[in-house]
Amino acid sequence: MSAILVTGGTGFIGSSLAIALHQKGHDVRILRREHSDLRAIGSTNVEHCIGDVRDRESLRKAISGCSVVFHTAAVISHWRKERELMFETNIVGTKNVVDTCLELGVHRLVYTSSVSAVGFRSDGKPADETTEFNWGPYDIGYRISKSRAEQEVWHGIKKGLPAVILNPATVIGPRDIHFHGGQIIRDVLRKRIFYYTKGGMNIVYIDDVVSGHLAALDRGRIGERYILAGENLTYKEVFTTTAEVVGGIRPFFRLPIPVVRFIAAGAEAVSMLTGSHPWVSQELVAGMEVQNWFSSEKARRELAYTTTPFRQAVGHTFDWYRNHGFL
């Protein structure tokens, strides 16, 4: 049985996926950098290949002998100072993965994109896989990088690459050791968030995202994209439910968007003086007033995709963080 490669195998989605594949009896190989944080993947018995998606030679070695590649590796940042690294990893790295998969004749590439590569609807209704990317005027580096990276996969598909694209929403759950989606839980717990803003978002549980990936391997149609979303919630609903579960403060007033932007600008100014990462950035809050809501109907129909209620997802995530000493 040939191996399955997971790029970004020490990351949040990548480690969760690699562990699930291993538990199902697959021969799993992960691509990681030499000094990657191994806490998420732990002692799971997978093969470690040292390299970087920006390095074609290390990619070629990692993919050689693999019939399936899950490409989850990406840099997530909303700080302009890190945009160059993010573009190199997310866009150039994805092009390298696509080209190498074509070169070595991989049987299937499952690419982990993001709903950040999907547009929003001006009528406030949930976007789906056909909603064109329209975030350009907001100049949000992460969204741009995921959209362009996805285009590299589409180019590969046109050349005959058997690829499927997945677009997860904001993900929370165990193994989010760098607090991407989990930052919401930490901030609410520490009483940093006691307000809400206009707009909303979609949050999905990691186990649902992993199940969607496994289903895409067996049932996903080549050349198709599938949104893996959870519940569509207003920011007030997100913070209120999280506070009820973890014991934080429920938001009790609505903060105007201009004030949020002013705070973000101030945080970035401070970071320039201190050299530290800003706790909030202008790119992070850009477009906050938009209802970032999505439909997973296509995934439900074709991948038998199911979701975990947000309240339950928060509880599971909170328990994992506490039990592993992250809070």
C-alpha positions as CSV (number, residue, x, y, z in Angstrom):
1,M,0.0,0.0,0.0
2,S,1.5,3.4,-1.0
3,A,1.8,6.1,1.5
4,I,-0.3,9.2,2.0
5,L,1.5,12.5,2.4
6,V,0.2,15.3,4.6
7,T,2.0,18.6,4.1
8,G,1.8,20.8,7.1
9,G,1.5,17.7,9.2
10,T,2.4,19.4,12.5
11,G,-0.2,22.1,12.0
12,F,-3.8,22.2,13.3
13,I,-5.7,20.6,10.4
14,G,-2.7,18.7,9.2
15,S,-1.9,16.9,12.5
16,S,-5.6,16.1,13.1
17,L,-5.8,14.7,9.6
18,A,-2.6,12.7,9.9
19,I,-3.7,11.1,13.2
20,A,-7.1,10.2,11.7
21,L,-5.5,8.6,8.6
22,H,-3.1,6.7,10.8
23,Q,-6.0,5.4,13.0
24,K,-7.7,4.2,9.9
25,G,-4.6,2.0,9.1
26,H,-3.0,4.2,6.4
27,D,0.7,4.5,5.9
28,V,1.1,8.2,6.7
29,R,4.0,10.5,5.9
30,I,4.1,14.2,6.9
31,L,6.2,17.0,5.5
32,R,7.4,19.4,8.2
33,R,10.2,21.9,8.7
34,E,13.2,20.9,10.8
35,H,12.2,22.9,13.9
36,S,8.4,22.5,13.7
37,D,6.5,22.4,17.0
38,L,5.6,18.7,17.4
39,R,3.1,19.1,20.2
40,A,0.0,18.7,17.9
41,I,1.2,15.5,16.2
42,G,2.7,14.1,19.4
43,S,4.1,10.6,19.3
44,T,1.8,9.4,16.5
45,N,3.6,6.8,14.4
46,V,3.9,8.6,11.1
47,E,7.0,9.1,8.9
48,H,8.5,12.6,9.2
49,C,10.0,14.1,6.1
50,I,12.0,17.3,6.8
51,G,11.5,20.0,4.2
52,D,9.4,22.9,3.0
53,V,6.8,23.4,0.4
54,R,8.9,26.2,-0.9
55,D,11.7,23.7,-1.6
56,R,11.0,21.7,-4.7
57,E,13.6,19.0,-4.0
58,S,12.3,18.3,-0.5
59,L,8.8,18.1,-1.9
60,R,9.9,15.7,-4.5
61,K,11.4,13.4,-1.9
62,A,8.3,13.6,0.3
63,I,5.8,13.0,-2.5
64,S,7.8,10.2,-4.1
65,G,6.0,6.9,-3.5
66,C,2.8,8.5,-2.4
67,S,-0.5,8.0,-4.3
68,V,-2.4,10.6,-2.3
69,V,-1.3,14.1,-1.1
70,F,-3.3,16.2,1.3
71,H,-1.9,19.7,1.0
72,T,-2.7,21.5,4.3
73,A,0.5,23.5,4.8
74,A,-0.1,27.3,5.0
75,V,0.9,30.4,6.8
76,I,-2.0,32.2,8.5
77,S,-1.3,35.8,9.3
78,H,-3.1,39.1,9.3
79,W,0.0,41.2,9.8
80,R,1.4,43.0,6.7
81,K,5.0,42.4,7.9
82,E,4.5,38.7,7.4
83,R,2.8,39.0,4.0
84,E,5.9,38.1,1.9
85,L,6.5,34.8,3.8
86,M,2.8,34.0,3.6
87,F,2.6,34.6,-0.1
88,E,5.7,32.5,-0.7
89,T,4.3,29.6,1.4
90,N,0.7,29.7,0.4
91,I,1.0,30.6,-3.3
92,V,4.4,29.5,-4.5
93,G,4.3,26.5,-2.1
94,T,1.0,25.4,-3.6
95,K,2.3,25.8,-7.1
96,N,5.3,23.6,-6.2
97,V,3.0,21.0,-4.7
98,V,0.8,21.0,-7.8
99,D,3.7,20.8,-10.2
100,T,5.4,18.0,-8.3
101,C,2.1,16.0,-8.1
102,L,1.8,16.3,-11.8
103,E,5.4,15.3,-12.4
104,L,5.2,12.2,-10.1
105,G,1.7,11.1,-11.3
106,V,-0.1,11.4,-7.9
107,H,-3.5,9.7,-8.0
108,R,-5.2,12.4,-6.0
109,L,-4.5,15.8,-4.4
110,V,-6.8,17.1,-1.8
111,Y,-6.1,20.8,-1.3
112,T,-7.1,22.5,1.9
113,S,-8.1,26.0,0.8
114,S,-10.3,28.2,2.9
115,V,-13.6,30.1,2.8
116,S,-11.3,33.1,2.7
117,A,-10.9,32.2,-1.0
118,V,-14.7,32.4,-1.4
119,G,-16.5,35.7,-2.0
120,F,-19.3,37.2,0.1
121,R,-22.9,38.0,-0.9
122,S,-24.0,41.6,-0.7
123,D,-27.5,40.4,0.3
124,G,-26.2,38.8,3.5
125,K,-27.2,35.3,2.5
126,P,-24.7,32.4,2.8
127,A,-22.2,32.1,0.1
128,D,-21.6,28.8,-1.7
129,E,-18.9,27.3,-4.0
130,T,-20.1,29.5,-6.9
131,T,-19.7,32.8,-5.1
132,E,-16.8,34.6,-6.8
133,F,-14.0,36.1,-4.8
134,N,-14.7,39.8,-4.3
135,W,-12.4,40.7,-1.4
136,G,-9.8,42.4,-3.6
137,P,-10.7,46.0,-2.5
138,Y,-10.2,45.1,1.2
139,D,-6.5,44.1,0.5
140,I,-6.5,41.3,3.1
141,G,-3.3,39.4,2.6
142,Y,-4.4,36.0,3.8
143,R,-7.6,36.0,1.6
144,I,-5.5,37.1,-1.4
145,S,-3.0,34.3,-0.8
146,K,-5.6,31.6,-0.5
147,S,-7.4,32.8,-3.6
148,R,-4.3,32.8,-5.6
149,A,-3.1,29.5,-4.2
150,E,-6.5,28.0,-5.2
151,Q,-5.9,29.3,-8.7
152,E,-2.7,27.3,-8.9
153,V,-4.7,24.2,-8.1
154,W,-7.2,25.0,-10.9
155,H,-4.3,25.4,-13.3
156,G,-3.1,22.0,-12.3
157,I,-6.6,20.5,-12.8
158,K,-6.7,21.9,-16.3
159,K,-3.4,20.0,-17.0
160,G,-4.9,16.8,-15.8
161,L,-4.2,16.8,-12.0
162,P,-6.8,14.8,-10.2
163,A,-7.5,17.3,-7.4
164,V,-10.3,18.2,-5.1
165,I,-10.5,21.5,-3.3
166,L,-11.9,22.0,0.3
167,N,-12.8,25.3,1.8
168,P,-13.1,25.1,5.6
169,A,-14.6,28.0,7.6
170,T,-12.9,29.3,10.8
171,V,-11.9,26.1,12.6
172,I,-11.8,25.4,16.4
173,G,-10.9,22.3,18.3
174,P,-8.2,20.2,19.9
175,R,-4.6,20.7,18.6
176,D,-5.0,24.3,17.7
177,I,-1.9,25.0,19.8
178,H,-1.3,28.4,18.1
179,F,-4.8,29.7,18.9
180,H,-6.0,30.5,15.4
181,G,-9.8,29.9,15.7
182,G,-9.2,29.1,19.4
183,Q,-8.2,32.7,20.1
184,I,-11.9,33.5,20.5
185,I,-12.1,31.1,23.4
186,R,-8.9,32.5,25.1
187,D,-10.0,36.1,24.7
188,V,-13.5,35.5,26.0
189,L,-12.1,33.5,29.0
190,R,-9.6,36.2,29.8
191,K,-12.4,38.8,29.6
192,R,-10.7,40.7,26.7
193,I,-13.9,40.6,24.7
194,F,-16.9,42.3,26.3
195,Y,-18.4,43.8,23.2
196,Y,-19.5,42.8,19.8
197,T,-19.6,44.4,16.3
198,K,-21.8,44.3,13.3
199,G,-21.3,41.3,11.1
200,G,-20.9,37.6,11.6
201,M,-18.8,34.5,10.8
202,N,-19.0,30.8,10.4
203,I,-17.2,28.4,12.8
204,V,-16.6,24.7,12.3
205,Y,-15.3,22.0,14.5
206,I,-12.0,20.3,13.6
207,D,-13.5,16.7,13.6
208,D,-16.0,17.8,11.0
209,V,-13.3,19.2,8.9
210,V,-11.2,16.1,9.1
211,S,-14.2,13.9,8.3
212,G,-14.8,16.1,5.2
213,H,-11.2,15.5,4.1
214,L,-11.5,11.8,4.5
215,A,-14.8,11.8,2.5
216,A,-13.2,13.9,-0.2
217,L,-10.6,11.2,-0.7
218,D,-13.2,8.6,-1.4
219,R,-16.2,10.6,-2.7
220,G,-15.0,14.0,-3.8
221,R,-15.4,14.7,-7.5
222,I,-12.2,15.7,-9.4
223,G,-12.2,19.4,-10.2
224,E,-14.8,20.4,-7.6
225,R,-14.6,22.5,-4.5
226,Y,-16.5,21.9,-1.3
227,I,-17.2,24.3,1.5
228,L,-16.8,22.7,5.0
229,A,-18.6,25.1,7.3
230,G,-20.3,24.9,10.6
231,E,-22.9,27.3,12.1
232,N,-23.5,30.8,10.7
233,L,-23.5,33.2,13.7
234,T,-23.5,36.9,14.4
235,Y,-20.5,38.1,16.4
236,K,-22.8,38.7,19.3
237,E,-23.9,35.0,19.2
238,V,-20.3,33.8,18.9
239,F,-19.2,35.7,22.0
240,T,-22.3,35.1,24.0
241,T,-22.3,31.4,23.5
242,T,-18.6,31.1,24.2
243,A,-18.9,33.1,27.4
244,E,-21.7,30.9,28.6
245,V,-19.6,27.8,28.0
246,V,-16.2,29.0,29.3
247,G,-17.3,31.4,32.0
248,G,-16.3,34.7,30.4
249,I,-18.2,38.0,30.1
250,R,-21.2,38.2,27.7
251,P,-20.8,41.1,25.4
252,F,-23.0,43.9,26.6
253,F,-22.5,46.6,23.9
254,R,-21.9,47.0,20.2
255,L,-18.6,48.6,19.2
256,P,-18.8,50.7,16.0
257,I,-16.6,49.5,13.2
258,P,-14.6,52.8,12.9
259,V,-13.6,52.4,16.6
260,V,-12.5,48.8,15.9
261,R,-10.3,50.0,13.0
262,F,-8.9,52.8,15.2
263,I,-7.9,50.3,17.9
264,A,-6.3,48.0,15.3
265,A,-4.3,50.9,13.8
266,G,-3.1,51.7,17.3
267,A,-2.1,48.1,18.0
268,E,-0.1,48.0,14.9
269,A,1.6,51.3,15.8
270,V,2.6,49.9,19.1
271,S,3.9,46.7,17.5
272,M,6.2,48.7,15.2
273,L,7.8,50.3,18.2
274,T,8.1,47.1,20.2
275,G,8.8,44.7,17.4
276,S,6.1,42.3,18.8
277,H,3.1,40.8,17.0
278,P,0.0,43.1,17.3
279,W,-2.8,41.6,19.2
280,V,-5.2,42.9,16.6
281,S,-4.4,44.2,13.1
282,Q,-6.1,46.3,10.4
283,E,-6.2,43.3,8.1
284,L,-7.9,41.2,10.7
285,V,-10.7,43.6,11.1
286,A,-11.0,44.6,7.5
287,G,-14.4,43.6,6.2
288,M,-15.6,42.7,9.7
289,E,-19.0,44.3,9.0
290,V,-19.6,41.6,6.3
291,Q,-21.7,38.6,7.1
292,N,-19.1,35.8,6.5
293,W,-21.8,33.1,6.2
294,F,-21.5,30.0,4.1
295,S,-23.5,27.0,2.9
296,S,-22.2,23.4,3.1
297,E,-25.1,22.0,1.2
298,K,-22.9,20.7,-1.6
299,A,-20.6,18.9,0.9
300,R,-23.7,17.4,2.7
301,R,-25.1,16.2,-0.6
302,E,-21.9,14.7,-2.1
303,L,-19.7,13.9,0.9
304,A,-22.3,13.1,3.5
305,Y,-20.8,15.9,5.5
306,T,-22.2,16.6,9.0
307,T,-21.5,19.3,11.6
308,T,-21.1,19.6,15.3
309,P,-23.2,22.3,17.1
310,F,-21.1,25.4,17.9
311,R,-21.8,25.2,21.7
312,Q,-20.6,21.6,21.8
313,A,-17.5,22.5,19.7
314,V,-16.6,25.2,22.1
315,G,-17.0,22.9,25.1
316,H,-14.8,20.2,23.5
317,T,-12.2,22.7,22.6
318,F,-12.2,24.4,26.0
319,D,-11.9,21.1,27.8
320,W,-8.9,20.1,25.6
321,Y,-7.1,23.4,26.2
322,R,-7.6,23.0,30.0
323,N,-6.6,19.4,30.1
324,H,-3.4,20.1,28.2
325,G,-2.3,23.2,30.1
326,F,-3.0,25.8,27.4
327,L,-5.3,27.9,29.5
